[in-house]
Amino acid sequence: MEKRYNDSQVKAIGHFNGPCLTLAGPGSGKTAVITERTKNLITKYHVNPSNILVITFTKAAALEMKTRFLSLMGNGSYPVTFGTFHAVYFSILKHAYNYNANNIVREEQKYALMRELVQKHRLEYEDETEFVSSILGEISMVKNTGVSIEHYYSTNCAENIFRRIYGEYHEYLHQHKLIDFDDMLVYTYELFRERKDILSAWQRKFPYILIDEFQDINKIQFDIVKMLAAPENNLFVVGDDDQSIYRFRGARPELMLHFKDDYPEAEQILLDTNYRSQKEIVEASLRLIGCNKERFQKKIQANQEAGEPVEYAVFKSQREEIAKIIWDIQAHMDRGGRYEDFAILFRTNTQPQMLMEKLLEYNIPFRMKDNVPNLYEHWIAQDVISYIHIAMGERSRREFLRIMNRPNRYFSRDALDDVQVSFEGLRWFYEEKDWMCDRIDKLEEDLNTLKRMTPYGAINYIRYGIGYEKYLKEYAQYRKIKTEELFDVMEELALSAKGFKSFSDWFVHIEEYTQQLKEQAKKQASEKKGITISTLHSIKGLEFDAVFLMDVNEGSLPYHKAVTESSIEEERRLFYVGITRARKFLWILYAKNRHDKELEVSRFLTESGLVLKEEKDKKK
């Protein structure tokens, strides 16, 4: 074995028969280990390449793995199978049922079908796309966890309605001979259970199985793998339980933690050297993740020497936080750096709104790892804009329909039978109901108040003075979601309007920003250059010279939804993933005030052992 591999890597690469669990922390060379072991099986142990199966979680990872393997092997043909779980399992189904690509339901088909079902059952929602996605996500969760539909309780609608939708969805797919990606798993599992002859044939085909990112596996994926690997159990799994961050997708880190319960004879190897990050970053990350209880205890050492200290900076507001980032990036570019050296990381995809506006203003190129929504296209923003349009004199039926019962005024749609709406017409419709006429008077009075305000003042008046917040609370209760999620949108909207003196100026900004976002998306698709902006969930597997972690405060990290010990541990793993993306420079930033609320520093900063910069300055 070449000297470039350390002792633990050599041990993993040299593993031959039987199960093996390889714990591979950030920057420990796991891809090299998997590809070198695959080579070793062929060149040293003379395993037929067609009998080796390497499974990854993404197409990109499978392609990278295959490319690196073929590069190691040099010339020749080596038909090792590299693929995702879904690709491998669909291949099995193709042989059994003669499936082809036409049997896979397209995303647009799936969404169109679910829209029809949602409308059929007269479910109420504000954002159709978001609601449909939530229902489809729940269907996926049921399949991936193996839970009985009778024992699943929906967070989007009544249980009986969800079960009907679930059944109708599958009946449609069955009738049209279609399957979705989750069905690829379910049907393969059922096939192997019912047809032992088919299972046996695939067991002979793949006596050697390697799995990357094993911490992300879900129950049904592992159940199939266990059947496929038997009876020899030459199962080589590589992963890091400390980077398990996809429980919301069905991932079960406990499957990795209890691997030796399934395979008591399994060899366990720790890749104990981080080759990616400087010593200070590695040490801070280890102090943090050491606070988790449900994990493998690991001693990881940094290969890199000491470098720049991890910086933690406190700001009065997010505007100052963003100004710091832009200044640092510009200074880096002045020294001959590249925008591609930087990543700016957030907890959720709604947080970078102001950052993106400023980057566009300074003409700094960026690329987004996530589909970052346009705040101004959110249904809450559209409600607010409708209120302002009406206050400015707009009288279209469409605008009135949007806001007339937000909050509930008990207006009937029949009262708005004209293309243009007038308050006189509304009063005439309700002339025999004095209490309704009082509500009409109040609405007109509120709108007259609005038109004299700044955009920032108007948004707050709509929320508190008109009673829109009450409507949001009622909607959150109906949808079984946290009111904070809706309030956050309202607060982001108010923050975006600050500084604009007139509605017309604000609307011009909205239009320009929306257009810039569209142009940015086109540029991103063609050029693939610029600073990377990403949520922590989407950044796993990547690394950068310099990383900014923004808004590291309680409520953001850990997220306000995390209330149980297990959910706090997942949030801690998420922060760990963020920290360990950095090679040389790591800045952790926090604003004291957001949306006129005092914020607390995240407990994770204390756990990491990082000293507050302002405290350090006091000591000087």
GIGIWO-V23105 format. One record per backbone hydrogen bond with DSSP energy under -1.0 kcal/mol. CO is the residue of the C=O (numbers start at 1). NH is the residue of the N-H. E is the energy in kcal/mol with one decimal. If there is no record, write none. Layout:
BEGIN
co->CO nh->NH e->E
co->CO nh->NH e->E
END
This chain:
BEGIN
co->2 nh->5 e->-1.5
co->6 nh->10 e->-2.6
co->7 nh->11 e->-2.1
co->8 nh->12 e->-2.0
co->9 nh->13 e->-2.9
co->10 nh->14 e->-2.2
co->19 nh->267 e->-2.0
co->20 nh->237 e->-2.7
co->21 nh->269 e->-2.5
co->22 nh->239 e->-2.0
co->23 nh->271 e->-3.1
co->25 nh->28 e->-1.5
co->27 nh->275 e->-3.1
co->29 nh->33 e->-2.0
co->30 nh->34 e->-2.5
co->31 nh->35 e->-2.4
co->32 nh->36 e->-2.6
co->33 nh->37 e->-2.5
co->34 nh->38 e->-2.1
co->35 nh->39 e->-2.1
co->36 nh->40 e->-2.6
co->37 nh->41 e->-2.5
co->38 nh->42 e->-1.2
co->39 nh->43 e->-3.0
co->40 nh->44 e->-2.3
co->40 nh->45 e->-1.5
co->41 nh->47 e->-2.7
co->48 nh->51 e->-2.5
co->49 nh->52 e->-1.6
co->51 nh->208 e->-1.6
co->52 nh->81 e->-2.1
co->53 nh->210 e->-2.9
co->54 nh->83 e->-2.1
co->55 nh->212 e->-2.7
co->58 nh->62 e->-2.1
co->59 nh->63 e->-2.6
co->60 nh->64 e->-2.5
co->61 nh->65 e->-2.5
co->62 nh->66 e->-2.4
co->63 nh->67 e->-2.7
co->64 nh->68 e->-2.5
co->65 nh->69 e->-2.2
co->66 nh->70 e->-2.7
co->67 nh->71 e->-1.9
co->68 nh->72 e->-1.8
co->69 nh->73 e->-2.0
co->70 nh->74 e->-1.3
co->78 nh->80 e->-2.5
co->81 nh->54 e->-3.2
co->83 nh->56 e->-1.9
co->84 nh->88 e->-2.6
co->85 nh->89 e->-2.7
co->86 nh->90 e->-2.4
co->87 nh->91 e->-1.8
co->88 nh->92 e->-1.6
co->89 nh->93 e->-2.0
co->90 nh->94 e->-2.5
co->91 nh->95 e->-1.5
co->92 nh->96 e->-1.5
co->93 nh->97 e->-3.2
co->94 nh->98 e->-1.5
co->100 nh->103 e->-2.2
co->101 nh->104 e->-1.4
co->103 nh->179 e->-2.7
co->106 nh->110 e->-2.5
co->107 nh->111 e->-2.5
co->108 nh->112 e->-2.1
co->109 nh->113 e->-2.6
co->110 nh->114 e->-2.2
co->111 nh->115 e->-2.4
co->112 nh->116 e->-1.9
co->113 nh->117 e->-2.1
co->114 nh->118 e->-2.6
co->115 nh->119 e->-2.4
co->116 nh->120 e->-2.5
co->117 nh->121 e->-1.9
co->118 nh->123 e->-2.0
co->119 nh->122 e->-1.4
co->127 nh->131 e->-2.4
co->128 nh->132 e->-2.9
co->129 nh->133 e->-2.3
co->130 nh->134 e->-1.9
co->131 nh->135 e->-2.1
co->132 nh->136 e->-2.5
co->133 nh->137 e->-2.4
co->134 nh->138 e->-1.9
co->135 nh->139 e->-2.1
co->136 nh->140 e->-2.2
co->137 nh->141 e->-2.2
co->138 nh->142 e->-2.3
co->139 nh->143 e->-1.8
co->140 nh->144 e->-2.5
co->141 nh->145 e->-1.9
co->142 nh->146 e->-1.1
co->144 nh->220 e->-1.3
co->148 nh->151 e->-1.8
co->149 nh->152 e->-1.1
co->158 nh->162 e->-2.5
co->159 nh->163 e->-2.4
co->160 nh->164 e->-1.7
co->161 nh->165 e->-2.7
co->162 nh->166 e->-2.9
co->163 nh->167 e->-2.3
co->164 nh->168 e->-2.9
co->165 nh->169 e->-2.6
co->166 nh->170 e->-1.8
co->167 nh->171 e->-2.1
co->168 nh->172 e->-2.0
co->169 nh->173 e->-1.9
co->170 nh->174 e->-2.6
co->171 nh->175 e->-2.5
co->172 nh->176 e->-1.8
co->173 nh->178 e->-3.2
co->174 nh->177 e->-1.4
co->179 nh->105 e->-2.5
co->180 nh->184 e->-1.1
co->182 nh->186 e->-2.1
co->183 nh->187 e->-3.3
co->184 nh->188 e->-1.1
co->185 nh->189 e->-2.4
co->186 nh->190 e->-2.4
co->187 nh->191 e->-2.5
co->188 nh->192 e->-2.5
co->189 nh->193 e->-1.8
co->190 nh->194 e->-2.2
co->191 nh->195 e->-2.7
co->195 nh->199 e->-2.1
co->196 nh->200 e->-2.6
co->197 nh->201 e->-1.7
co->198 nh->202 e->-1.9
co->199 nh->203 e->-2.3
co->200 nh->204 e->-2.0
co->201 nh->205 e->-1.5
co->202 nh->206 e->-2.2
co->208 nh->53 e->-2.7
co->209 nh->236 e->-2.8
co->210 nh->55 e->-3.1
co->211 nh->238 e->-2.7
co->213 nh->216 e->-2.1
co->214 nh->217 e->-1.7
co->217 nh->252 e->-2.5
co->218 nh->222 e->-2.1
co->219 nh->223 e->-2.6
co->220 nh->224 e->-1.9
co->221 nh->225 e->-2.1
co->222 nh->226 e->-2.8
co->223 nh->227 e->-1.5
co->224 nh->228 e->-2.6
co->225 nh->229 e->-2.7
co->226 nh->230 e->-1.2
co->229 nh->233 e->-2.4
co->233 nh->235 e->-2.2
co->234 nh->209 e->-2.3
co->235 nh->20 e->-2.6
co->236 nh->211 e->-2.4
co->237 nh->22 e->-3.0
co->238 nh->214 e->-2.8
co->239 nh->24 e->-2.8
co->240 nh->243 e->-2.2
co->241 nh->244 e->-1.3
co->246 nh->249 e->-1.7
co->246 nh->251 e->-1.9
co->247 nh->250 e->-1.8
co->252 nh->255 e->-1.8
co->253 nh->257 e->-2.1
co->254 nh->258 e->-2.0
co->256 nh->259 e->-1.5
co->258 nh->261 e->-1.4
co->258 nh->262 e->-1.1
co->259 nh->263 e->-2.1
co->263 nh->266 e->-2.2
co->267 nh->21 e->-3.1
co->269 nh->23 e->-3.1
co->270 nh->272 e->-1.1
co->272 nh->301 e->-2.7
co->274 nh->303 e->-2.8
co->278 nh->282 e->-2.0
co->279 nh->283 e->-2.7
co->280 nh->284 e->-2.0
co->281 nh->285 e->-2.2
co->282 nh->286 e->-2.1
co->283 nh->287 e->-2.0
co->284 nh->288 e->-1.9
co->285 nh->289 e->-2.5
co->286 nh->290 e->-1.7
co->288 nh->291 e->-1.9
co->289 nh->292 e->-1.7
co->293 nh->295 e->-1.6
co->301 nh->274 e->-2.9
co->311 nh->588 e->-3.0
co->312 nh->613 e->-1.0
co->313 nh->590 e->-1.6
co->315 nh->592 e->-3.8
co->317 nh->321 e->-1.7
co->318 nh->322 e->-2.7
co->319 nh->323 e->-2.1
co->320 nh->324 e->-2.0
co->321 nh->325 e->-1.5
co->322 nh->326 e->-2.5
co->323 nh->327 e->-2.3
co->324 nh->328 e->-2.3
co->325 nh->329 e->-2.5
co->326 nh->330 e->-2.5
co->327 nh->331 e->-2.3
co->328 nh->332 e->-2.2
co->329 nh->333 e->-2.4
co->330 nh->334 e->-2.1
co->332 nh->337 e->-1.9
co->333 nh->336 e->-1.8
co->338 nh->341 e->-1.4
co->339 nh->342 e->-1.8
co->341 nh->546 e->-2.4
co->342 nh->532 e->-2.1
co->343 nh->548 e->-2.7
co->344 nh->534 e->-2.2
co->345 nh->550 e->-2.4
co->346 nh->536 e->-1.7
co->348 nh->351 e->-1.0
co->352 nh->356 e->-2.8
co->353 nh->357 e->-1.8
co->354 nh->358 e->-2.1
co->355 nh->359 e->-2.6
co->356 nh->360 e->-2.3
co->357 nh->361 e->-1.8
co->358 nh->362 e->-2.3
co->359 nh->364 e->-2.8
co->365 nh->531 e->-2.4
co->367 nh->533 e->-2.8
co->370 nh->372 e->-1.5
co->374 nh->377 e->-2.1
co->375 nh->378 e->-1.5
co->378 nh->382 e->-2.4
co->379 nh->383 e->-1.9
co->380 nh->384 e->-2.3
co->381 nh->385 e->-2.7
co->382 nh->386 e->-2.1
co->383 nh->387 e->-2.2
co->384 nh->388 e->-2.1
co->385 nh->389 e->-2.7
co->386 nh->390 e->-2.4
co->387 nh->391 e->-2.2
co->388 nh->392 e->-1.9
co->389 nh->394 e->-2.6
co->390 nh->393 e->-1.5
co->395 nh->421 e->-3.4
co->396 nh->400 e->-1.9
co->397 nh->401 e->-2.8
co->398 nh->402 e->-1.2
co->399 nh->403 e->-1.1
co->400 nh->404 e->-2.2
co->403 nh->406 e->-2.0
co->412 nh->415 e->-1.5
co->413 nh->416 e->-1.6
co->419 nh->397 e->-2.6
co->422 nh->426 e->-1.8
co->423 nh->427 e->-2.3
co->424 nh->428 e->-2.2
co->425 nh->429 e->-2.1
co->426 nh->430 e->-1.8
co->428 nh->431 e->-1.2
co->430 nh->433 e->-2.3
co->433 nh->437 e->-2.0
co->434 nh->438 e->-2.2
co->435 nh->439 e->-1.2
co->436 nh->440 e->-2.1
co->437 nh->441 e->-2.5
co->438 nh->442 e->-2.2
co->439 nh->443 e->-2.3
co->440 nh->444 e->-2.5
co->441 nh->445 e->-2.5
co->442 nh->446 e->-2.6
co->443 nh->447 e->-2.3
co->444 nh->448 e->-2.0
co->445 nh->449 e->-1.8
co->446 nh->450 e->-2.3
co->447 nh->451 e->-1.9
co->449 nh->452 e->-1.1
co->450 nh->453 e->-2.3
co->454 nh->458 e->-2.9
co->455 nh->459 e->-2.3
co->456 nh->460 e->-1.8
co->457 nh->461 e->-2.3
co->458 nh->462 e->-2.8
co->459 nh->463 e->-2.0
co->460 nh->464 e->-2.9
co->461 nh->465 e->-1.0
co->461 nh->466 e->-2.5
co->462 nh->468 e->-2.2
co->463 nh->469 e->-2.2
co->467 nh->471 e->-1.2
co->468 nh->472 e->-2.1
co->469 nh->473 e->-2.3
co->470 nh->474 e->-2.1
co->471 nh->475 e->-2.5
co->472 nh->476 e->-2.6
co->473 nh->477 e->-2.1
co->474 nh->478 e->-2.1
co->475 nh->479 e->-2.5
co->476 nh->481 e->-2.4
co->482 nh->485 e->-1.2
co->483 nh->487 e->-2.7
co->484 nh->488 e->-2.5
co->486 nh->490 e->-1.9
co->487 nh->491 e->-2.6
co->488 nh->492 e->-2.6
co->489 nh->493 e->-2.3
co->490 nh->494 e->-2.0
co->491 nh->495 e->-2.4
co->492 nh->496 e->-2.1
co->493 nh->497 e->-1.2
co->497 nh->500 e->-1.8
co->502 nh->506 e->-1.8
co->503 nh->507 e->-2.7
co->504 nh->508 e->-2.1
co->505 nh->509 e->-2.1
co->506 nh->510 e->-2.4
co->507 nh->511 e->-2.4
co->508 nh->512 e->-2.7
co->509 nh->513 e->-2.9
co->510 nh->514 e->-2.4
co->511 nh->515 e->-2.1
co->512 nh->516 e->-2.5
co->513 nh->517 e->-2.4
co->514 nh->518 e->-1.7
co->515 nh->519 e->-2.3
co->516 nh->520 e->-2.7
co->517 nh->521 e->-2.3
co->518 nh->522 e->-1.9
co->519 nh->523 e->-2.5
co->520 nh->524 e->-2.7
co->521 nh->525 e->-1.9
co->522 nh->526 e->-1.4
co->523 nh->527 e->-3.3
co->524 nh->528 e->-1.1
co->531 nh->367 e->-3.2
co->532 nh->344 e->-2.9
co->533 nh->369 e->-2.6
co->534 nh->346 e->-2.1
co->539 nh->542 e->-2.1
co->544 nh->583 e->-2.5
co->545 nh->584 e->-1.9
co->545 nh->585 e->-2.7
co->546 nh->343 e->-1.5
co->547 nh->587 e->-2.7
co->548 nh->345 e->-3.2
co->549 nh->589 e->-3.1
co->551 nh->553 e->-1.9
co->552 nh->602 e->-1.5
co->553 nh->556 e->-2.0
co->553 nh->557 e->-2.9
co->555 nh->560 e->-1.8
co->558 nh->555 e->-1.8
co->559 nh->562 e->-1.8
co->564 nh->568 e->-2.1
co->565 nh->569 e->-2.1
co->566 nh->570 e->-1.7
co->567 nh->571 e->-2.0
co->568 nh->572 e->-2.3
co->569 nh->573 e->-2.1
co->570 nh->574 e->-1.9
co->571 nh->575 e->-2.2
co->572 nh->576 e->-2.2
co->573 nh->577 e->-2.3
co->574 nh->578 e->-1.9
co->575 nh->579 e->-2.5
co->576 nh->580 e->-2.2
co->578 nh->581 e->-1.3
co->579 nh->582 e->-1.5
co->581 nh->544 e->-2.6
co->583 nh->278 e->-1.9
co->585 nh->547 e->-2.0
co->586 nh->311 e->-2.3
co->587 nh->549 e->-2.9
co->588 nh->313 e->-2.1
co->589 nh->552 e->-2.4
co->590 nh->315 e->-2.5
co->592 nh->599 e->-3.1
co->594 nh->597 e->-1.1
co->597 nh->594 e->-2.1
co->600 nh->554 e->-2.0
co->602 nh->605 e->-1.5
co->603 nh->607 e->-2.2
co->604 nh->608 e->-1.7
co->605 nh->610 e->-1.6
co->606 nh->609 e->-1.2
co->612 nh->616 e->-2.3
co->613 nh->617 e->-2.2
co->614 nh->618 e->-1.4
co->615 nh->619 e->-1.3
END
